[in-house]
C-alpha cells in the first residue's frame, strides 16, 4: 500500500430521521478504537424520504464511504438496505435490529415516530427546571422570580401554596408563590405581571384555624399563639381578599380540596385563558 492510500480517510455517514446523535455517538465510539484517526463523520439528520436516502447513498458510493443509520420507519430501512446493496455501499442499521427484537417480546406495537427520545428528554429537563424553579422561588424568597414565572400563587399561610407549586412543576409549569401577610406589603413585582398569571388561594377560616393549630402542635409550640388565633386568621383572610381584588386574579377556595383537585382547577383556568403550555 503506498503512502497516498494509507492516508485516505474513511467517510462515515451518520444518518437519522431525527437529529442523528445516536448514530454519531456509536460511530465516534468505534472511531475511538482507532484513535479516531483516518475516519471522518458526516452527520445527516432529518432524513425522511426515499429520495433523500438515495442522495446520501450516491454520495457514499462516490466517496467509497460507509453508512450508519437510525431510522424508525420500516419502509425507510428497507429502502436503505436495498439501495445500499444496489450501489455496493455498506450500510449498518443500529436501531432496527433492537427495535424488531423488542417488538417480538412486547404485546404493544412500537409508535414508529422519529425523535421520541429527544422529546422525552426535553420533557424531562423541562420538568427538572420547573421543580428547581419552584424550590428557588418558594414562599416569596426572591421577588425577581415572579417576573420569570409561568404562574404565581398567592394566599395566606397554610393554603397549600408550596405543595401546589411542586405539583404543577411536575406538569412543567414554573411556579412561584407569595405569602400574603398584613404587616408585609406584597412585592412590587406582583403588580407588574398580568393578573391572568396569578392565582389567589383562599380557605374557610374554621379549617385554617384547625390546620394552624395542628401545625403549631407539630412544631411543639403552644396552640394559643397568635398565628392560630381566629381573630388573626380573619384579619389575614380579609387582607388577602383585598390584595386579590386589587390584582383582579382568579381565586380558588381550597377548603377540603386535595392538592390534585386544586391543581386541576388551576390548569383548567390556564387552558381556558390559553396560557397553559404557551
C-alpha positions as CSV (number, residue, x, y, z in Angstrom):
1,X,0.0,0.0,0.0
2,X,1.5,3.4,-1.0
3,X,1.6,6.4,1.3
4,X,-1.4,8.1,-0.6
5,X,-3.6,5.1,0.1
6,X,-2.6,4.8,3.7
7,X,-3.6,8.4,4.3
8,X,-7.0,8.0,2.8
9,X,-9.8,8.8,5.2
10,X,-13.0,6.7,5.5
11,X,-16.1,8.8,5.4
12,X,-18.9,7.5,7.6
13,X,-22.3,9.0,7.1
14,X,-24.4,9.0,10.3
15,X,-28.0,9.1,9.0
16,X,-31.1,9.6,11.1
17,X,-34.8,10.6,10.8
18,X,-34.2,12.7,13.9
19,X,-31.1,14.8,15.0
20,X,-28.7,11.9,14.5
21,X,-27.0,12.0,17.9
22,X,-27.3,8.2,18.4
23,X,-25.8,7.2,15.1
24,X,-22.9,9.7,15.5
25,X,-22.2,8.6,19.1
26,X,-21.9,5.0,18.0
27,X,-19.6,5.9,15.2
28,X,-17.4,8.0,17.5
29,X,-17.2,5.1,20.0
30,X,-15.9,2.9,17.1
31,X,-13.6,5.6,15.9
32,X,-12.0,5.8,19.4
33,X,-10.8,2.2,18.9
34,X,-8.7,3.5,16.1
35,X,-7.6,6.7,18.0
36,X,-10.2,8.5,15.8
37,X,-7.6,8.6,13.0
38,X,-8.4,8.1,9.4
39,X,-12.2,8.5,9.9
40,X,-14.4,11.4,9.0
41,X,-18.0,11.5,10.3
42,X,-20.7,13.4,8.5
43,X,-24.0,13.6,10.4
44,X,-27.0,13.9,8.2
45,X,-30.2,14.5,10.3
46,X,-33.9,14.5,9.5
47,X,-33.7,12.1,6.6
48,X,-37.3,11.2,6.0
49,X,-37.8,10.3,2.3
50,X,-36.7,7.7,-0.3
51,X,-35.2,10.4,-2.4
52,X,-33.1,11.7,0.5
53,X,-31.8,8.2,1.2
54,X,-30.8,7.7,-2.5
55,X,-28.9,11.0,-2.5
56,X,-27.0,10.0,0.6
57,X,-26.1,6.6,-0.8
58,X,-25.0,8.2,-4.0
59,X,-22.5,10.4,-2.1
60,X,-21.4,7.4,-0.1
61,X,-20.8,5.4,-3.3
62,X,-18.8,8.3,-4.8
63,X,-16.6,8.6,-1.7
64,X,-16.4,4.9,-1.0
65,X,-17.9,5.6,2.3
66,X,-19.9,3.7,4.9
67,X,-23.5,4.5,6.1
68,X,-24.6,4.0,9.7
69,X,-28.2,4.8,10.3
70,X,-31.0,5.0,12.9
71,X,-34.3,5.0,11.0
72,X,-37.6,4.2,12.8
73,X,-39.9,3.6,9.8
74,X,-39.5,0.1,8.4
75,X,-40.1,1.2,4.8
76,X,-37.2,3.7,5.0
77,X,-34.9,1.0,6.5
78,X,-35.9,-1.3,3.6
79,X,-35.0,1.4,1.0
80,X,-31.7,2.0,2.7
81,X,-30.8,-1.7,2.7
82,X,-31.9,-2.3,-0.9
83,X,-30.4,0.8,-2.4
84,X,-27.2,0.2,-0.4
85,X,-26.9,-3.3,-1.9
86,X,-27.6,-2.0,-5.4
87,X,-24.9,0.7,-5.1
88,X,-22.4,-1.6,-3.3
89,X,-22.4,0.7,-0.2
90,X,-22.1,-0.9,3.2
91,X,-25.0,0.1,5.4
92,X,-25.3,-0.6,9.2
93,X,-28.7,-0.5,10.9
94,X,-28.2,0.5,14.5
95,X,-31.8,0.9,15.7
96,X,-33.7,-1.7,13.5
97,X,-32.5,-5.0,15.0
98,X,-33.1,-3.9,18.6
99,X,-36.5,-2.4,17.7
100,X,-37.5,-5.6,15.9
101,X,-36.3,-7.8,18.8
102,X,-38.2,-5.8,21.4
103,X,-41.3,-5.7,19.3
104,X,-41.3,-9.5,19.2
105,X,-41.3,-9.6,23.0
106,X,-43.8,-6.8,23.6
107,X,-47.6,-7.1,23.3
108,X,-47.8,-3.4,22.2
109,X,-46.6,-2.2,18.8
110,X,-43.9,0.5,18.6
111,X,-45.1,4.0,17.9
112,X,-42.7,4.4,15.0
113,X,-42.4,8.1,15.5
114,X,-38.9,9.7,14.8
115,X,-37.4,11.9,17.5
116,X,-39.3,10.5,20.5
117,X,-36.1,10.1,22.6
118,X,-35.3,13.8,22.2
119,X,-38.9,14.7,23.0
120,X,-38.8,12.6,26.2
121,X,-35.5,14.1,27.2
122,X,-36.8,17.6,26.6
123,X,-39.9,16.9,28.7
124,X,-37.7,15.5,31.5
125,X,-35.4,18.5,31.6
126,X,-38.3,21.0,31.5
127,X,-39.7,19.2,34.5
128,X,-36.4,19.3,36.4
129,X,-36.1,23.0,35.6
130,X,-39.6,23.7,36.8
131,X,-39.0,21.9,40.1
132,X,-35.8,23.8,40.7
133,X,-37.6,27.0,39.9
134,X,-40.4,26.1,42.5
135,X,-37.8,25.5,45.2
136,X,-35.8,28.7,44.4
137,X,-38.8,31.0,44.4
138,X,-40.9,29.3,47.1
139,X,-42.6,31.5,49.8
140,X,-41.6,34.8,48.3
141,X,-37.8,34.1,48.7
142,X,-36.8,36.2,45.7
143,X,-39.5,38.6,44.2
144,X,-37.5,38.7,40.9
145,X,-38.7,35.2,40.2
146,X,-42.3,36.5,39.8
147,X,-41.4,38.1,36.5
148,X,-40.0,34.8,35.2
149,X,-42.8,32.5,36.4
150,X,-45.5,30.9,34.3
151,X,-47.7,31.2,37.3
152,X,-47.7,32.9,40.7
153,X,-49.8,31.6,43.6
154,X,-50.7,34.0,46.4
155,X,-52.5,33.4,49.7
156,X,-52.2,33.3,53.4
157,X,-50.0,30.8,55.2
158,X,-51.2,27.1,55.0
159,X,-53.3,27.4,51.8
160,X,-51.2,24.7,50.1
161,X,-49.1,27.2,48.0
162,X,-45.9,25.1,48.2
163,X,-47.4,21.7,47.6
164,X,-49.3,23.1,44.6
165,X,-46.1,24.7,43.3
166,X,-44.3,21.4,43.3
167,X,-47.3,19.5,41.8
168,X,-47.6,22.0,39.0
169,X,-43.8,21.9,38.4
170,X,-44.2,18.2,37.5
171,X,-46.6,19.5,34.8
172,X,-43.6,21.6,33.6
173,X,-45.0,24.9,34.9
174,X,-42.6,27.3,36.5
175,X,-44.4,28.4,39.6
176,X,-43.5,31.0,42.3
177,X,-45.6,31.7,45.4
178,X,-46.0,34.6,47.7
179,X,-47.5,34.6,51.2
180,X,-49.8,37.4,52.0
181,X,-49.2,38.9,55.4
182,X,-50.9,42.2,56.6
183,X,-47.7,43.5,58.1
184,X,-45.6,42.9,54.9
185,X,-46.7,44.7,51.6
186,X,-46.7,42.4,48.6
187,X,-43.6,42.8,46.4
188,X,-43.9,45.4,43.6
189,X,-43.3,42.7,41.0
190,X,-46.6,41.2,41.8
191,X,-48.3,44.2,40.3
192,X,-46.1,44.2,37.2
193,X,-47.2,40.8,35.8
194,X,-50.6,40.1,34.1
195,X,-53.3,39.1,36.5
196,X,-54.0,36.1,34.3
197,X,-50.7,34.6,35.5
198,X,-51.7,34.9,39.2
199,X,-54.0,32.6,41.1
200,X,-55.3,33.5,44.6
201,X,-55.9,30.8,47.2
202,X,-58.4,31.2,50.0
203,X,-59.8,28.8,52.6
204,X,-62.5,28.5,55.2
205,X,-61.4,30.2,58.4
206,X,-62.5,27.3,60.6
207,X,-60.5,24.8,58.6
208,X,-57.5,27.2,58.5
209,X,-57.8,27.5,62.3
210,X,-57.6,23.8,62.7
211,X,-54.7,23.4,60.3
212,X,-52.7,26.1,62.0
213,X,-53.3,24.6,65.4
214,X,-52.1,21.2,64.1
215,X,-49.1,22.9,62.7
216,X,-48.2,24.5,66.0
217,X,-48.6,21.2,67.7
218,X,-46.2,19.5,65.2
219,X,-43.7,22.2,65.9
220,X,-44.0,21.8,69.6
221,X,-45.4,25.3,70.1
222,X,-48.4,26.4,72.2
223,X,-51.7,26.4,70.3
224,X,-52.6,29.8,71.8
225,X,-50.0,31.5,69.6
226,X,-51.4,34.5,67.6
227,X,-50.7,32.5,64.4
228,X,-53.6,30.2,65.2
229,X,-56.0,32.7,66.7
230,X,-59.3,33.1,64.9
231,X,-59.0,36.9,65.1
232,X,-55.7,36.8,63.4
233,X,-56.9,34.4,60.8
234,X,-59.9,36.5,59.9
235,X,-57.6,39.6,59.6
236,X,-55.2,37.8,57.3
237,X,-58.0,36.4,55.1
238,X,-59.6,39.9,54.7
239,X,-56.3,41.4,53.8
240,X,-55.6,38.7,51.3
241,X,-59.0,39.2,49.8
242,X,-58.3,42.9,49.3
243,X,-55.0,42.2,47.6
244,X,-56.6,39.6,45.2
245,X,-59.4,42.0,44.3
246,X,-56.9,44.8,43.6
247,X,-54.9,42.5,41.3
248,X,-58.1,41.1,39.7
249,X,-56.8,37.5,39.6
250,X,-58.9,34.3,39.8
251,X,-59.4,33.0,43.3
252,X,-59.8,29.3,44.3
253,X,-61.2,28.1,47.6
254,X,-59.0,25.2,48.7
255,X,-61.3,24.2,51.6
256,X,-61.5,20.4,51.8
257,X,-59.7,20.1,48.5
258,X,-56.8,17.8,47.7
259,X,-53.8,19.3,46.0
260,X,-54.6,17.3,42.9
261,X,-58.1,18.8,42.8
262,X,-56.9,22.3,43.2
263,X,-54.1,21.8,40.6
264,X,-56.7,20.5,38.2
265,X,-58.7,23.6,38.6
266,X,-55.7,25.8,38.1
267,X,-54.8,24.0,34.9
268,X,-58.4,24.4,33.7
269,X,-58.3,28.1,34.2
270,X,-55.0,28.3,32.4
271,X,-56.3,26.2,29.5
272,X,-59.3,28.4,29.1
273,X,-57.2,31.5,29.1
274,X,-54.8,30.0,26.5
275,X,-51.9,30.4,28.8
276,X,-51.1,26.9,29.8
277,X,-48.3,25.3,27.7
278,X,-47.8,28.6,26.0
